[in-house]
């Protein structure tokens, strides 16, 4: 099957070529389908020198849908004969609240023109099923487990908590980083977090004038995902009190490096992998209690990790590919 | 007590009385009300020292007014209560890092912090050493019951808390999706012809029942129209006070919503759906309300038993209790 993914990934030298990068990212769909990736906006602007009829070359085009790719997706469907599957590539609130209603109307039109719709959380199924006559199913993102297991052998874990997010430097959402900090303060353990800009450490220093924030070890992530995952392997557990209804790349990262994760069930992977470690995002007390139990009760820790291992196959290439093929068949 | 409210209420609305808006704090406290942004830009011809005239200033803060709250505290001698004016997600996820730092500074510089949902208390408590209390917004129940909304014959229609927003939809599209599954006519508040057009566009793809449009504002007209519906529906994801559920209870009709509205959690615990996407749950509850008179009456009797909590005097007492904690802090 000739497969193409249209995403919002910034320009990459492999765009238009056989995509082989195996990371926990939307683009992995192209890698496991033996296909290629284009940036939707760059394509639309003509940066690749191709018109929309070009997509006739493919058997299946997956449009990773965000506000920027709604109109691009519509054009793919209107100007080519290819089969199109929509992958809802953002938290549900992005589509229900944060895009303008003009775009919402176009999104609903697109959901009805496309051949199928793939969602990231089972709780989103009834809503998207109400918006479209097309088949809707949970597909998710494939996870490069074999590669991660090669990169991340079992190691001696440090007494540190890997945080899914902290305070950020840009208008890009913080993803509840402050709530993670609040839990960290109550737990009294060192936190580790990836940051993109040194100013984030300055923010924490400024907050420390007012609050006794635990020690945080900052990890600059300009070395990429591979570096992040090999370093995350050394943490004892993960924590991410994110309010979004989303797939949840963080809990599966944690499971892959054999550590438990405390997070809300609004992250689908958390719900599947760590049902006993699910808390509402605002439940600081509950999160603190779970973290303390994981640290003090070896059996509880091992049971949580062991259960996650028993479920992680659901996110394998084969299972995800099968879900996608079932959806479009 | 000399009280002043500083909010983002548009200057033309500052003197509104007895409506379900933040302005009601100035009404019940018999105080002054300023638009923070206008004050800061000098439109009132006053310096921040002016606030020293007041015993208590309530600074209703969002992104735009955090620094105004800080200036009030630093440049006047008034006691300042920060009112967290919006959904919790706004503060923990949508504020850029530098504003989050200022927000935490304000939370720790002010004398106390008022929130609108009990779920927000642990988060805010972790971010400040100041007293934190649930205060909410006073509701003009007497006016609604005695002046605006007498008991009427209810129409077989569901009024949605949001059907179409000018820029942000607040999950209006989810409400429309739920209406399409319930099948009972809906009532949608609109501000202009473009709002009606949005619903018309959605109707192309969703089997929407007949939709009646209620032209709004002012609030008095809205609540008068609301009174004629048989129930309310608002599948909103925000963790917030929830004015809509309270409006519904005041006009003697049940409301289906998630418990991330504090008012919903308190007034209609049996009508809380499990999440903002729980269309199946909402449909089931709506159908049960329509066919089971006892269920309808029981949920209304319970809401009635809780309404006093939201009245002007009860809200004022909560604020004064919080104020008392300032002196004992």
HADDOCK unambig.tbl for C-alpha pairs under 7 A between the chains (distance, minus, plus):
assign (segid A and resid 96 and name CA) (segid B and resid 169 and name CA) 6.80 0.50 0.50
assign (segid A and resid 96 and name CA) (segid B and resid 171 and name CA) 4.86 0.50 0.50
assign (segid A and resid 96 and name CA) (segid B and resid 173 and name CA) 5.99 0.50 0.50
assign (segid A and resid 96 and name CA) (segid B and resid 174 and name CA) 6.81 0.50 0.50
assign (segid A and resid 97 and name CA) (segid B and resid 168 and name CA) 5.53 0.50 0.50
assign (segid A and resid 97 and name CA) (segid B and resid 169 and name CA) 4.69 0.50 0.50
assign (segid A and resid 97 and name CA) (segid B and resid 170 and name CA) 4.86 0.50 0.50
assign (segid A and resid 97 and name CA) (segid B and resid 171 and name CA) 5.15 0.50 0.50
assign (segid A and resid 98 and name CA) (segid B and resid 168 and name CA) 5.93 0.50 0.50
assign (segid A and resid 99 and name CA) (segid B and resid 168 and name CA) 6.99 0.50 0.50
assign (segid A and resid 100 and name CA) (segid B and resid 167 and name CA) 5.66 0.50 0.50
assign (segid A and resid 100 and name CA) (segid B and resid 168 and name CA) 6.35 0.50 0.50
assign (segid A and resid 105 and name CA) (segid B and resid 201 and name CA) 6.45 0.50 0.50
assign (segid A and resid 105 and name CA) (segid B and resid 202 and name CA) 6.44 0.50 0.50
assign (segid A and resid 123 and name CA) (segid B and resid 277 and name CA) 6.53 0.50 0.50
assign (segid A and resid 124 and name CA) (segid B and resid 277 and name CA) 6.22 0.50 0.50
assign (segid A and resid 126 and name CA) (segid B and resid 279 and name CA) 6.23 0.50 0.50
assign (segid A and resid 126 and name CA) (segid B and resid 280 and name CA) 6.92 0.50 0.50
assign (segid A and resid 127 and name CA) (segid B and resid 174 and name CA) 6.63 0.50 0.50
assign (segid A and resid 127 and name CA) (segid B and resid 177 and name CA) 6.62 0.50 0.50
assign (segid A and resid 127 and name CA) (segid B and resid 277 and name CA) 6.23 0.50 0.50
assign (segid A and resid 127 and name CA) (segid B and resid 279 and name CA) 6.47 0.50 0.50
assign (segid A and resid 130 and name CA) (segid B and resid 177 and name CA) 5.56 0.50 0.50
assign (segid A and resid 130 and name CA) (segid B and resid 206 and name CA) 6.87 0.50 0.50
assign (segid A and resid 131 and name CA) (segid B and resid 177 and name CA) 6.61 0.50 0.50
assign (segid A and resid 131 and name CA) (segid B and resid 205 and name CA) 6.76 0.50 0.50
assign (segid A and resid 131 and name CA) (segid B and resid 206 and name CA) 6.00 0.50 0.50
assign (segid A and resid 132 and name CA) (segid B and resid 205 and name CA) 6.70 0.50 0.50
assign (segid A and resid 167 and name CA) (segid B and resid 97 and name CA) 5.53 0.50 0.50
assign (segid A and resid 168 and name CA) (segid B and resid 96 and name CA) 6.68 0.50 0.50
assign (segid A and resid 168 and name CA) (segid B and resid 97 and name CA) 5.00 0.50 0.50
assign (segid A and resid 169 and name CA) (segid B and resid 96 and name CA) 6.36 0.50 0.50
assign (segid A and resid 169 and name CA) (segid B and resid 97 and name CA) 5.00 0.50 0.50
assign (segid A and resid 170 and name CA) (segid B and resid 96 and name CA) 5.66 0.50 0.50
assign (segid A and resid 170 and name CA) (segid B and resid 97 and name CA) 6.68 0.50 0.50
assign (segid A and resid 171 and name CA) (segid B and resid 95 and name CA) 6.90 0.50 0.50
assign (segid A and resid 171 and name CA) (segid B and resid 96 and name CA) 4.71 0.50 0.50
assign (segid A and resid 173 and name CA) (segid B and resid 93 and name CA) 5.14 0.50 0.50
assign (segid A and resid 173 and name CA) (segid B and resid 94 and name CA) 5.11 0.50 0.50
assign (segid A and resid 174 and name CA) (segid B and resid 92 and name CA) 6.89 0.50 0.50
assign (segid A and resid 174 and name CA) (segid B and resid 93 and name CA) 4.44 0.50 0.50
assign (segid A and resid 174 and name CA) (segid B and resid 94 and name CA) 6.44 0.50 0.50
assign (segid A and resid 175 and name CA) (segid B and resid 93 and name CA) 4.92 0.50 0.50
assign (segid A and resid 176 and name CA) (segid B and resid 92 and name CA) 4.97 0.50 0.50
assign (segid A and resid 176 and name CA) (segid B and resid 93 and name CA) 4.93 0.50 0.50
assign (segid A and resid 177 and name CA) (segid B and resid 92 and name CA) 6.93 0.50 0.50
assign (segid A and resid 178 and name CA) (segid B and resid 92 and name CA) 5.79 0.50 0.50
assign (segid A and resid 179 and name CA) (segid B and resid 92 and name CA) 7.00 0.50 0.50
assign (segid A and resid 179 and name CA) (segid B and resid 123 and name CA) 6.45 0.50 0.50
assign (segid A and resid 182 and name CA) (segid B and resid 123 and name CA) 6.89 0.50 0.50
assign (segid A and resid 182 and name CA) (segid B and resid 126 and name CA) 5.39 0.50 0.50
assign (segid A and resid 182 and name CA) (segid B and resid 127 and name CA) 6.79 0.50 0.50
assign (segid A and resid 203 and name CA) (segid B and resid 97 and name CA) 6.92 0.50 0.50
assign (segid A and resid 203 and name CA) (segid B and resid 98 and name CA) 6.87 0.50 0.50
assign (segid A and resid 203 and name CA) (segid B and resid 101 and name CA) 6.32 0.50 0.50
assign (segid A and resid 206 and name CA) (segid B and resid 101 and name CA) 6.78 0.50 0.50
assign (segid A and resid 207 and name CA) (segid B and resid 101 and name CA) 5.96 0.50 0.50
assign (segid A and resid 207 and name CA) (segid B and resid 104 and name CA) 6.83 0.50 0.50
assign (segid A and resid 210 and name CA) (segid B and resid 105 and name CA) 6.65 0.50 0.50
assign (segid A and resid 210 and name CA) (segid B and resid 108 and name CA) 6.50 0.50 0.50
assign (segid A and resid 211 and name CA) (segid B and resid 127 and name CA) 6.92 0.50 0.50
assign (segid A and resid 282 and name CA) (segid B and resid 119 and name CA) 6.08 0.50 0.50
assign (segid A and resid 282 and name CA) (segid B and resid 120 and name CA) 6.78 0.50 0.50
assign (segid A and resid 282 and name CA) (segid B and resid 123 and name CA) 6.50 0.50 0.50
assign (segid A and resid 284 and name CA) (segid B and resid 122 and name CA) 6.40 0.50 0.50
assign (segid A and resid 284 and name CA) (segid B and resid 123 and name CA) 6.97 0.50 0.50
